[in-house]
Amino acid sequence: MLDNTKGAKVMENETSVPKSQRIFGNIVYIIAIISALGALIVPIFILASPDNNVLNPNIVFGVIFDGSAPSEIWEHSVTGAFAGSHFYLSYLNKADSWAMIFVVFGSLFGLIALMPTVIYQMFKEKDLFCAFFGIVIIALILFSVMNP
């Protein structure tokens, strides 16, 4: 419908994006930027100081291209064997641990962004239907990252 008094279009039944969805989108955007910057910067430190890594890239790439088994690859690590899941948290002074932290941070964007979104939906928007499904997704993400 055209409003002749203002010369602008006026849409009937115009709806805007709910604020909870804008919160989610903004958090995902920020996490993506941080993860991308980390993905650009950390490899410089990994390659600049190959000895300051859990897995020295100069050695590991050669072993991988030789067709070695994973256990043989991990023999060349600082620990001498696979250090277990989330081992990078024990080696925060190593550059490749920071690369893994940025990967995990970028992978958990859904969990990180859903928590404030669900809280906003429940208490401000009173949209319990969407909040319930957000909680289900949060639970699925948490169950998927837990160790057996």
Phi and psi in radians as a Rosetta constraint file:
Dihedral C 1 N 2 CA 2 C 2 CIRCULARHARMONIC -1.796 0.35
Dihedral N 2 CA 2 C 2 N 3 CIRCULARHARMONIC 2.242 0.35
Dihedral C 2 N 3 CA 3 C 3 CIRCULARHARMONIC -1.673 0.35
Dihedral N 3 CA 3 C 3 N 4 CIRCULARHARMONIC 1.856 0.35
Dihedral C 3 N 4 CA 4 C 4 CIRCULARHARMONIC -1.244 0.35
Dihedral N 4 CA 4 C 4 N 5 CIRCULARHARMONIC -0.369 0.35
Dihedral C 4 N 5 CA 5 C 5 CIRCULARHARMONIC -1.293 0.35
Dihedral N 5 CA 5 C 5 N 6 CIRCULARHARMONIC -0.528 0.35
Dihedral C 5 N 6 CA 6 C 6 CIRCULARHARMONIC -1.919 0.35
Dihedral N 6 CA 6 C 6 N 7 CIRCULARHARMONIC -0.230 0.35
Dihedral C 6 N 7 CA 7 C 7 CIRCULARHARMONIC 1.269 0.35
Dihedral N 7 CA 7 C 7 N 8 CIRCULARHARMONIC 0.384 0.35
Dihedral C 7 N 8 CA 8 C 8 CIRCULARHARMONIC -2.218 0.35
Dihedral N 8 CA 8 C 8 N 9 CIRCULARHARMONIC 2.761 0.35
Dihedral C 8 N 9 CA 9 C 9 CIRCULARHARMONIC -1.373 0.35
Dihedral N 9 CA 9 C 9 N 10 CIRCULARHARMONIC 2.403 0.35
Dihedral C 9 N 10 CA 10 C 10 CIRCULARHARMONIC -2.108 0.35
Dihedral N 10 CA 10 C 10 N 11 CIRCULARHARMONIC 2.100 0.35
Dihedral C 10 N 11 CA 11 C 11 CIRCULARHARMONIC -1.560 0.35
Dihedral N 11 CA 11 C 11 N 12 CIRCULARHARMONIC 2.344 0.35
Dihedral C 11 N 12 CA 12 C 12 CIRCULARHARMONIC -1.443 0.35
Dihedral N 12 CA 12 C 12 N 13 CIRCULARHARMONIC 2.504 0.35
Dihedral C 12 N 13 CA 13 C 13 CIRCULARHARMONIC 1.014 0.35
Dihedral N 13 CA 13 C 13 N 14 CIRCULARHARMONIC 0.627 0.35
Dihedral C 13 N 14 CA 14 C 14 CIRCULARHARMONIC -1.254 0.35
Dihedral N 14 CA 14 C 14 N 15 CIRCULARHARMONIC 2.284 0.35
Dihedral C 14 N 15 CA 15 C 15 CIRCULARHARMONIC -2.083 0.35
Dihedral N 15 CA 15 C 15 N 16 CIRCULARHARMONIC 2.571 0.35
Dihedral C 15 N 16 CA 16 C 16 CIRCULARHARMONIC -1.853 0.35
Dihedral N 16 CA 16 C 16 N 17 CIRCULARHARMONIC 2.920 0.35
Dihedral C 16 N 17 CA 17 C 17 CIRCULARHARMONIC -1.225 0.35
Dihedral N 17 CA 17 C 17 N 18 CIRCULARHARMONIC 2.282 0.35
Dihedral C 17 N 18 CA 18 C 18 CIRCULARHARMONIC -1.036 0.35
Dihedral N 18 CA 18 C 18 N 19 CIRCULARHARMONIC 2.574 0.35
Dihedral C 18 N 19 CA 19 C 19 CIRCULARHARMONIC -1.066 0.35
Dihedral N 19 CA 19 C 19 N 20 CIRCULARHARMONIC -0.603 0.35
Dihedral C 19 N 20 CA 20 C 20 CIRCULARHARMONIC -1.079 0.35
Dihedral N 20 CA 20 C 20 N 21 CIRCULARHARMONIC -0.625 0.35
Dihedral C 20 N 21 CA 21 C 21 CIRCULARHARMONIC -1.268 0.35
Dihedral N 21 CA 21 C 21 N 22 CIRCULARHARMONIC -0.583 0.35
Dihedral C 21 N 22 CA 22 C 22 CIRCULARHARMONIC -1.194 0.35
Dihedral N 22 CA 22 C 22 N 23 CIRCULARHARMONIC -0.632 0.35
Dihedral C 22 N 23 CA 23 C 23 CIRCULARHARMONIC -1.062 0.35
Dihedral N 23 CA 23 C 23 N 24 CIRCULARHARMONIC -0.849 0.35
Dihedral C 23 N 24 CA 24 C 24 CIRCULARHARMONIC -1.014 0.35
Dihedral N 24 CA 24 C 24 N 25 CIRCULARHARMONIC -0.852 0.35
Dihedral C 24 N 25 CA 25 C 25 CIRCULARHARMONIC -1.082 0.35
Dihedral N 25 CA 25 C 25 N 26 CIRCULARHARMONIC -0.706 0.35
Dihedral C 25 N 26 CA 26 C 26 CIRCULARHARMONIC -1.157 0.35
Dihedral N 26 CA 26 C 26 N 27 CIRCULARHARMONIC -0.707 0.35
Dihedral C 26 N 27 CA 27 C 27 CIRCULARHARMONIC -1.167 0.35
Dihedral N 27 CA 27 C 27 N 28 CIRCULARHARMONIC -0.750 0.35
Dihedral C 27 N 28 CA 28 C 28 CIRCULARHARMONIC -1.066 0.35
Dihedral N 28 CA 28 C 28 N 29 CIRCULARHARMONIC -0.701 0.35
Dihedral C 28 N 29 CA 29 C 29 CIRCULARHARMONIC -1.076 0.35
Dihedral N 29 CA 29 C 29 N 30 CIRCULARHARMONIC -0.824 0.35
Dihedral C 29 N 30 CA 30 C 30 CIRCULARHARMONIC -1.113 0.35
Dihedral N 30 CA 30 C 30 N 31 CIRCULARHARMONIC -0.760 0.35
Dihedral C 30 N 31 CA 31 C 31 CIRCULARHARMONIC -1.111 0.35
Dihedral N 31 CA 31 C 31 N 32 CIRCULARHARMONIC -0.714 0.35
Dihedral C 31 N 32 CA 32 C 32 CIRCULARHARMONIC -1.090 0.35
Dihedral N 32 CA 32 C 32 N 33 CIRCULARHARMONIC -0.719 0.35
Dihedral C 32 N 33 CA 33 C 33 CIRCULARHARMONIC -1.133 0.35
Dihedral N 33 CA 33 C 33 N 34 CIRCULARHARMONIC -0.809 0.35
Dihedral C 33 N 34 CA 34 C 34 CIRCULARHARMONIC -1.090 0.35
Dihedral N 34 CA 34 C 34 N 35 CIRCULARHARMONIC -0.783 0.35
Dihedral C 34 N 35 CA 35 C 35 CIRCULARHARMONIC -1.118 0.35
Dihedral N 35 CA 35 C 35 N 36 CIRCULARHARMONIC -0.697 0.35
Dihedral C 35 N 36 CA 36 C 36 CIRCULARHARMONIC -1.145 0.35
Dihedral N 36 CA 36 C 36 N 37 CIRCULARHARMONIC -0.729 0.35
Dihedral C 36 N 37 CA 37 C 37 CIRCULARHARMONIC -1.113 0.35
Dihedral N 37 CA 37 C 37 N 38 CIRCULARHARMONIC -0.728 0.35
Dihedral C 37 N 38 CA 38 C 38 CIRCULARHARMONIC -1.093 0.35
Dihedral N 38 CA 38 C 38 N 39 CIRCULARHARMONIC -0.691 0.35
Dihedral C 38 N 39 CA 39 C 39 CIRCULARHARMONIC -1.164 0.35
Dihedral N 39 CA 39 C 39 N 40 CIRCULARHARMONIC -0.419 0.35
Dihedral C 39 N 40 CA 40 C 40 CIRCULARHARMONIC -1.470 0.35
Dihedral N 40 CA 40 C 40 N 41 CIRCULARHARMONIC -0.652 0.35
Dihedral C 40 N 41 CA 41 C 41 CIRCULARHARMONIC -1.539 0.35
Dihedral N 41 CA 41 C 41 N 42 CIRCULARHARMONIC -0.766 0.35
Dihedral C 41 N 42 CA 42 C 42 CIRCULARHARMONIC -1.067 0.35
Dihedral N 42 CA 42 C 42 N 43 CIRCULARHARMONIC -0.710 0.35
Dihedral C 42 N 43 CA 43 C 43 CIRCULARHARMONIC -1.026 0.35
Dihedral N 43 CA 43 C 43 N 44 CIRCULARHARMONIC -0.466 0.35
Dihedral C 43 N 44 CA 44 C 44 CIRCULARHARMONIC -1.092 0.35
Dihedral N 44 CA 44 C 44 N 45 CIRCULARHARMONIC -0.767 0.35
Dihedral C 44 N 45 CA 45 C 45 CIRCULARHARMONIC -1.207 0.35
Dihedral N 45 CA 45 C 45 N 46 CIRCULARHARMONIC -0.605 0.35
Dihedral C 45 N 46 CA 46 C 46 CIRCULARHARMONIC -1.111 0.35
Dihedral N 46 CA 46 C 46 N 47 CIRCULARHARMONIC -0.803 0.35
Dihedral C 46 N 47 CA 47 C 47 CIRCULARHARMONIC -1.385 0.35
Dihedral N 47 CA 47 C 47 N 48 CIRCULARHARMONIC -0.472 0.35
Dihedral C 47 N 48 CA 48 C 48 CIRCULARHARMONIC -1.247 0.35
Dihedral N 48 CA 48 C 48 N 49 CIRCULARHARMONIC -0.564 0.35
Dihedral C 48 N 49 CA 49 C 49 CIRCULARHARMONIC -2.360 0.35
Dihedral N 49 CA 49 C 49 N 50 CIRCULARHARMONIC 1.366 0.35
Dihedral C 49 N 50 CA 50 C 50 CIRCULARHARMONIC -1.089 0.35
Dihedral N 50 CA 50 C 50 N 51 CIRCULARHARMONIC -0.438 0.35
Dihedral C 50 N 51 CA 51 C 51 CIRCULARHARMONIC -1.320 0.35
Dihedral N 51 CA 51 C 51 N 52 CIRCULARHARMONIC -0.275 0.35
Dihedral C 51 N 52 CA 52 C 52 CIRCULARHARMONIC -1.654 0.35
Dihedral N 52 CA 52 C 52 N 53 CIRCULARHARMONIC 0.841 0.35
Dihedral C 52 N 53 CA 53 C 53 CIRCULARHARMONIC -2.396 0.35
Dihedral N 53 CA 53 C 53 N 54 CIRCULARHARMONIC 2.710 0.35
Dihedral C 53 N 54 CA 54 C 54 CIRCULARHARMONIC -1.149 0.35
Dihedral N 54 CA 54 C 54 N 55 CIRCULARHARMONIC -0.740 0.35
Dihedral C 54 N 55 CA 55 C 55 CIRCULARHARMONIC -2.087 0.35
Dihedral N 55 CA 55 C 55 N 56 CIRCULARHARMONIC 1.905 0.35
Dihedral C 55 N 56 CA 56 C 56 CIRCULARHARMONIC -1.095 0.35
Dihedral N 56 CA 56 C 56 N 57 CIRCULARHARMONIC 2.055 0.35
Dihedral C 56 N 57 CA 57 C 57 CIRCULARHARMONIC -1.104 0.35
Dihedral N 57 CA 57 C 57 N 58 CIRCULARHARMONIC -0.527 0.35
Dihedral C 57 N 58 CA 58 C 58 CIRCULARHARMONIC -1.139 0.35
Dihedral N 58 CA 58 C 58 N 59 CIRCULARHARMONIC -0.624 0.35
Dihedral C 58 N 59 CA 59 C 59 CIRCULARHARMONIC -1.476 0.35
Dihedral N 59 CA 59 C 59 N 60 CIRCULARHARMONIC -0.802 0.35
Dihedral C 59 N 60 CA 60 C 60 CIRCULARHARMONIC -1.122 0.35
Dihedral N 60 CA 60 C 60 N 61 CIRCULARHARMONIC -0.747 0.35
Dihedral C 60 N 61 CA 61 C 61 CIRCULARHARMONIC -1.078 0.35
Dihedral N 61 CA 61 C 61 N 62 CIRCULARHARMONIC -0.699 0.35
Dihedral C 61 N 62 CA 62 C 62 CIRCULARHARMONIC -1.099 0.35
Dihedral N 62 CA 62 C 62 N 63 CIRCULARHARMONIC -0.727 0.35
Dihedral C 62 N 63 CA 63 C 63 CIRCULARHARMONIC -1.173 0.35
Dihedral N 63 CA 63 C 63 N 64 CIRCULARHARMONIC -0.697 0.35
Dihedral C 63 N 64 CA 64 C 64 CIRCULARHARMONIC -1.120 0.35
Dihedral N 64 CA 64 C 64 N 65 CIRCULARHARMONIC -0.804 0.35
Dihedral C 64 N 65 CA 65 C 65 CIRCULARHARMONIC -1.227 0.35
Dihedral N 65 CA 65 C 65 N 66 CIRCULARHARMONIC -0.314 0.35
Dihedral C 65 N 66 CA 66 C 66 CIRCULARHARMONIC -1.356 0.35
Dihedral N 66 CA 66 C 66 N 67 CIRCULARHARMONIC -0.157 0.35
Dihedral C 66 N 67 CA 67 C 67 CIRCULARHARMONIC 1.510 0.35
Dihedral N 67 CA 67 C 67 N 68 CIRCULARHARMONIC 0.467 0.35
Dihedral C 67 N 68 CA 68 C 68 CIRCULARHARMONIC -1.251 0.35
Dihedral N 68 CA 68 C 68 N 69 CIRCULARHARMONIC 2.710 0.35
Dihedral C 68 N 69 CA 69 C 69 CIRCULARHARMONIC -1.304 0.35
Dihedral N 69 CA 69 C 69 N 70 CIRCULARHARMONIC 2.764 0.35
Dihedral C 69 N 70 CA 70 C 70 CIRCULARHARMONIC -0.966 0.35
Dihedral N 70 CA 70 C 70 N 71 CIRCULARHARMONIC -0.670 0.35
Dihedral C 70 N 71 CA 71 C 71 CIRCULARHARMONIC -1.127 0.35
Dihedral N 71 CA 71 C 71 N 72 CIRCULARHARMONIC -0.625 0.35
Dihedral C 71 N 72 CA 72 C 72 CIRCULARHARMONIC -1.209 0.35
Dihedral N 72 CA 72 C 72 N 73 CIRCULARHARMONIC -0.620 0.35
Dihedral C 72 N 73 CA 73 C 73 CIRCULARHARMONIC -1.132 0.35
Dihedral N 73 CA 73 C 73 N 74 CIRCULARHARMONIC -0.772 0.35
Dihedral C 73 N 74 CA 74 C 74 CIRCULARHARMONIC -1.218 0.35
Dihedral N 74 CA 74 C 74 N 75 CIRCULARHARMONIC -0.308 0.35
Dihedral C 74 N 75 CA 75 C 75 CIRCULARHARMONIC -1.104 0.35
Dihedral N 75 CA 75 C 75 N 76 CIRCULARHARMONIC -0.402 0.35
Dihedral C 75 N 76 CA 76 C 76 CIRCULARHARMONIC -1.580 0.35
Dihedral N 76 CA 76 C 76 N 77 CIRCULARHARMONIC 0.115 0.35
Dihedral C 76 N 77 CA 77 C 77 CIRCULARHARMONIC -1.477 0.35
Dihedral N 77 CA 77 C 77 N 78 CIRCULARHARMONIC 3.057 0.35
Dihedral C 77 N 78 CA 78 C 78 CIRCULARHARMONIC -1.098 0.35
Dihedral N 78 CA 78 C 78 N 79 CIRCULARHARMONIC -0.598 0.35
Dihedral C 78 N 79 CA 79 C 79 CIRCULARHARMONIC -1.470 0.35
Dihedral N 79 CA 79 C 79 N 80 CIRCULARHARMONIC -0.358 0.35
Dihedral C 79 N 80 CA 80 C 80 CIRCULARHARMONIC 1.502 0.35
Dihedral N 80 CA 80 C 80 N 81 CIRCULARHARMONIC -0.170 0.35
Dihedral C 80 N 81 CA 81 C 81 CIRCULARHARMONIC -2.770 0.35
Dihedral N 81 CA 81 C 81 N 82 CIRCULARHARMONIC 2.984 0.35
Dihedral C 81 N 82 CA 82 C 82 CIRCULARHARMONIC -1.045 0.35
Dihedral N 82 CA 82 C 82 N 83 CIRCULARHARMONIC 2.205 0.35
Dihedral C 82 N 83 CA 83 C 83 CIRCULARHARMONIC -1.539 0.35
Dihedral N 83 CA 83 C 83 N 84 CIRCULARHARMONIC 0.059 0.35
Dihedral C 83 N 84 CA 84 C 84 CIRCULARHARMONIC 1.676 0.35
Dihedral N 84 CA 84 C 84 N 85 CIRCULARHARMONIC 2.900 0.35
Dihedral C 84 N 85 CA 85 C 85 CIRCULARHARMONIC -1.188 0.35
Dihedral N 85 CA 85 C 85 N 86 CIRCULARHARMONIC 2.590 0.35
Dihedral C 85 N 86 CA 86 C 86 CIRCULARHARMONIC 1.003 0.35
Dihedral N 86 CA 86 C 86 N 87 CIRCULARHARMONIC 0.539 0.35
Dihedral C 86 N 87 CA 87 C 87 CIRCULARHARMONIC -1.115 0.35
Dihedral N 87 CA 87 C 87 N 88 CIRCULARHARMONIC -0.429 0.35
Dihedral C 87 N 88 CA 88 C 88 CIRCULARHARMONIC -1.083 0.35
Dihedral N 88 CA 88 C 88 N 89 CIRCULARHARMONIC -0.395 0.35
Dihedral C 88 N 89 CA 89 C 89 CIRCULARHARMONIC -1.226 0.35
Dihedral N 89 CA 89 C 89 N 90 CIRCULARHARMONIC -0.363 0.35
Dihedral C 89 N 90 CA 90 C 90 CIRCULARHARMONIC -1.510 0.35
Dihedral N 90 CA 90 C 90 N 91 CIRCULARHARMONIC -0.187 0.35
Dihedral C 90 N 91 CA 91 C 91 CIRCULARHARMONIC -2.201 0.35
Dihedral N 91 CA 91 C 91 N 92 CIRCULARHARMONIC 0.966 0.35
Dihedral C 91 N 92 CA 92 C 92 CIRCULARHARMONIC -1.196 0.35
Dihedral N 92 CA 92 C 92 N 93 CIRCULARHARMONIC -0.228 0.35
Dihedral C 92 N 93 CA 93 C 93 CIRCULARHARMONIC -1.502 0.35
Dihedral N 93 CA 93 C 93 N 94 CIRCULARHARMONIC -0.021 0.35
Dihedral C 93 N 94 CA 94 C 94 CIRCULARHARMONIC -1.750 0.35
Dihedral N 94 CA 94 C 94 N 95 CIRCULARHARMONIC 2.452 0.35
Dihedral C 94 N 95 CA 95 C 95 CIRCULARHARMONIC -1.149 0.35
Dihedral N 95 CA 95 C 95 N 96 CIRCULARHARMONIC -0.724 0.35
Dihedral C 95 N 96 CA 96 C 96 CIRCULARHARMONIC -1.207 0.35
Dihedral N 96 CA 96 C 96 N 97 CIRCULARHARMONIC -0.365 0.35
Dihedral C 96 N 97 CA 97 C 97 CIRCULARHARMONIC -1.148 0.35
Dihedral N 97 CA 97 C 97 N 98 CIRCULARHARMONIC -0.655 0.35
Dihedral C 97 N 98 CA 98 C 98 CIRCULARHARMONIC -1.202 0.35
Dihedral N 98 CA 98 C 98 N 99 CIRCULARHARMONIC -0.589 0.35
Dihedral C 98 N 99 CA 99 C 99 CIRCULARHARMONIC -1.076 0.35
Dihedral N 99 CA 99 C 99 N 100 CIRCULARHARMONIC -0.727 0.35
Dihedral C 99 N 100 CA 100 C 100 CIRCULARHARMONIC -1.203 0.35
Dihedral N 100 CA 100 C 100 N 101 CIRCULARHARMONIC -0.610 0.35
Dihedral C 100 N 101 CA 101 C 101 CIRCULARHARMONIC -1.105 0.35
Dihedral N 101 CA 101 C 101 N 102 CIRCULARHARMONIC -0.740 0.35
Dihedral C 101 N 102 CA 102 C 102 CIRCULARHARMONIC -1.154 0.35
Dihedral N 102 CA 102 C 102 N 103 CIRCULARHARMONIC -0.620 0.35
Dihedral C 102 N 103 CA 103 C 103 CIRCULARHARMONIC -1.129 0.35
Dihedral N 103 CA 103 C 103 N 104 CIRCULARHARMONIC -0.800 0.35
Dihedral C 103 N 104 CA 104 C 104 CIRCULARHARMONIC -1.111 0.35
Dihedral N 104 CA 104 C 104 N 105 CIRCULARHARMONIC -0.778 0.35
Dihedral C 104 N 105 CA 105 C 105 CIRCULARHARMONIC -1.039 0.35
Dihedral N 105 CA 105 C 105 N 106 CIRCULARHARMONIC -0.780 0.35
Dihedral C 105 N 106 CA 106 C 106 CIRCULARHARMONIC -1.178 0.35
Dihedral N 106 CA 106 C 106 N 107 CIRCULARHARMONIC -0.537 0.35
Dihedral C 106 N 107 CA 107 C 107 CIRCULARHARMONIC -1.336 0.35
Dihedral N 107 CA 107 C 107 N 108 CIRCULARHARMONIC -0.436 0.35
Dihedral C 107 N 108 CA 108 C 108 CIRCULARHARMONIC -1.646 0.35
Dihedral N 108 CA 108 C 108 N 109 CIRCULARHARMONIC 0.334 0.35
Dihedral C 108 N 109 CA 109 C 109 CIRCULARHARMONIC -0.991 0.35
Dihedral N 109 CA 109 C 109 N 110 CIRCULARHARMONIC -0.637 0.35
Dihedral C 109 N 110 CA 110 C 110 CIRCULARHARMONIC -1.096 0.35
Dihedral N 110 CA 110 C 110 N 111 CIRCULARHARMONIC -0.791 0.35
Dihedral C 110 N 111 CA 111 C 111 CIRCULARHARMONIC -1.145 0.35
Dihedral N 111 CA 111 C 111 N 112 CIRCULARHARMONIC -0.814 0.35
Dihedral C 111 N 112 CA 112 C 112 CIRCULARHARMONIC -1.132 0.35
Dihedral N 112 CA 112 C 112 N 113 CIRCULARHARMONIC -0.683 0.35
Dihedral C 112 N 113 CA 113 C 113 CIRCULARHARMONIC -1.427 0.35
Dihedral N 113 CA 113 C 113 N 114 CIRCULARHARMONIC -0.512 0.35
Dihedral C 113 N 114 CA 114 C 114 CIRCULARHARMONIC -1.250 0.35
Dihedral N 114 CA 114 C 114 N 115 CIRCULARHARMONIC -0.580 0.35
Dihedral C 114 N 115 CA 115 C 115 CIRCULARHARMONIC -1.045 0.35
Dihedral N 115 CA 115 C 115 N 116 CIRCULARHARMONIC -0.963 0.35
Dihedral C 115 N 116 CA 116 C 116 CIRCULARHARMONIC -1.173 0.35
Dihedral N 116 CA 116 C 116 N 117 CIRCULARHARMONIC -0.510 0.35
Dihedral C 116 N 117 CA 117 C 117 CIRCULARHARMONIC -1.131 0.35
Dihedral N 117 CA 117 C 117 N 118 CIRCULARHARMONIC -0.798 0.35
Dihedral C 117 N 118 CA 118 C 118 CIRCULARHARMONIC -1.136 0.35
Dihedral N 118 CA 118 C 118 N 119 CIRCULARHARMONIC -0.708 0.35
Dihedral C 118 N 119 CA 119 C 119 CIRCULARHARMONIC -1.080 0.35
Dihedral N 119 CA 119 C 119 N 120 CIRCULARHARMONIC -0.759 0.35
Dihedral C 119 N 120 CA 120 C 120 CIRCULARHARMONIC -1.132 0.35
Dihedral N 120 CA 120 C 120 N 121 CIRCULARHARMONIC -0.713 0.35
Dihedral C 120 N 121 CA 121 C 121 CIRCULARHARMONIC -1.101 0.35
Dihedral N 121 CA 121 C 121 N 122 CIRCULARHARMONIC -0.691 0.35
Dihedral C 121 N 122 CA 122 C 122 CIRCULARHARMONIC -1.251 0.35
Dihedral N 122 CA 122 C 122 N 123 CIRCULARHARMONIC -0.797 0.35
Dihedral C 122 N 123 CA 123 C 123 CIRCULARHARMONIC -1.700 0.35
Dihedral N 123 CA 123 C 123 N 124 CIRCULARHARMONIC -0.494 0.35
Dihedral C 123 N 124 CA 124 C 124 CIRCULARHARMONIC -1.771 0.35
Dihedral N 124 CA 124 C 124 N 125 CIRCULARHARMONIC -0.876 0.35
Dihedral C 124 N 125 CA 125 C 125 CIRCULARHARMONIC -1.490 0.35
Dihedral N 125 CA 125 C 125 N 126 CIRCULARHARMONIC -0.315 0.35
Dihedral C 125 N 126 CA 126 C 126 CIRCULARHARMONIC 0.992 0.35
Dihedral N 126 CA 126 C 126 N 127 CIRCULARHARMONIC 0.622 0.35
Dihedral C 126 N 127 CA 127 C 127 CIRCULARHARMONIC -1.703 0.35
Dihedral N 127 CA 127 C 127 N 128 CIRCULARHARMONIC 1.399 0.35
Dihedral C 127 N 128 CA 128 C 128 CIRCULARHARMONIC -1.205 0.35
Dihedral N 128 CA 128 C 128 N 129 CIRCULARHARMONIC -0.493 0.35
Dihedral C 128 N 129 CA 129 C 129 CIRCULARHARMONIC -1.092 0.35
Dihedral N 129 CA 129 C 129 N 130 CIRCULARHARMONIC -0.936 0.35
Dihedral C 129 N 130 CA 130 C 130 CIRCULARHARMONIC -1.174 0.35
Dihedral N 130 CA 130 C 130 N 131 CIRCULARHARMONIC -0.640 0.35
Dihedral C 130 N 131 CA 131 C 131 CIRCULARHARMONIC -1.102 0.35
Dihedral N 131 CA 131 C 131 N 132 CIRCULARHARMONIC -0.696 0.35
Dihedral C 131 N 132 CA 132 C 132 CIRCULARHARMONIC -1.054 0.35
Dihedral N 132 CA 132 C 132 N 133 CIRCULARHARMONIC -0.817 0.35
Dihedral C 132 N 133 CA 133 C 133 CIRCULARHARMONIC -1.200 0.35
Dihedral N 133 CA 133 C 133 N 134 CIRCULARHARMONIC -0.531 0.35
Dihedral C 133 N 134 CA 134 C 134 CIRCULARHARMONIC -1.119 0.35
Dihedral N 134 CA 134 C 134 N 135 CIRCULARHARMONIC -0.704 0.35
Dihedral C 134 N 135 CA 135 C 135 CIRCULARHARMONIC -1.141 0.35
Dihedral N 135 CA 135 C 135 N 136 CIRCULARHARMONIC -0.686 0.35
Dihedral C 135 N 136 CA 136 C 136 CIRCULARHARMONIC -1.070 0.35
Dihedral N 136 CA 136 C 136 N 137 CIRCULARHARMONIC -0.756 0.35
Dihedral C 136 N 137 CA 137 C 137 CIRCULARHARMONIC -1.162 0.35
Dihedral N 137 CA 137 C 137 N 138 CIRCULARHARMONIC -0.695 0.35
Dihedral C 137 N 138 CA 138 C 138 CIRCULARHARMONIC -1.033 0.35
Dihedral N 138 CA 138 C 138 N 139 CIRCULARHARMONIC -0.776 0.35
Dihedral C 138 N 139 CA 139 C 139 CIRCULARHARMONIC -1.090 0.35
Dihedral N 139 CA 139 C 139 N 140 CIRCULARHARMONIC -0.734 0.35
Dihedral C 139 N 140 CA 140 C 140 CIRCULARHARMONIC -1.099 0.35
Dihedral N 140 CA 140 C 140 N 141 CIRCULARHARMONIC -0.722 0.35
Dihedral C 140 N 141 CA 141 C 141 CIRCULARHARMONIC -1.127 0.35
Dihedral N 141 CA 141 C 141 N 142 CIRCULARHARMONIC -0.790 0.35
Dihedral C 141 N 142 CA 142 C 142 CIRCULARHARMONIC -1.091 0.35
Dihedral N 142 CA 142 C 142 N 143 CIRCULARHARMONIC -0.722 0.35
Dihedral C 142 N 143 CA 143 C 143 CIRCULARHARMONIC -1.141 0.35
Dihedral N 143 CA 143 C 143 N 144 CIRCULARHARMONIC -0.577 0.35
Dihedral C 143 N 144 CA 144 C 144 CIRCULARHARMONIC -1.277 0.35
Dihedral N 144 CA 144 C 144 N 145 CIRCULARHARMONIC -0.435 0.35
Dihedral C 144 N 145 CA 145 C 145 CIRCULARHARMONIC -1.667 0.35
Dihedral N 145 CA 145 C 145 N 146 CIRCULARHARMONIC -0.110 0.35
Dihedral C 145 N 146 CA 146 C 146 CIRCULARHARMONIC -1.304 0.35
Dihedral N 146 CA 146 C 146 N 147 CIRCULARHARMONIC 2.544 0.35
Dihedral C 146 N 147 CA 147 C 147 CIRCULARHARMONIC -1.447 0.35
Dihedral N 147 CA 147 C 147 N 148 CIRCULARHARMONIC 2.484 0.35
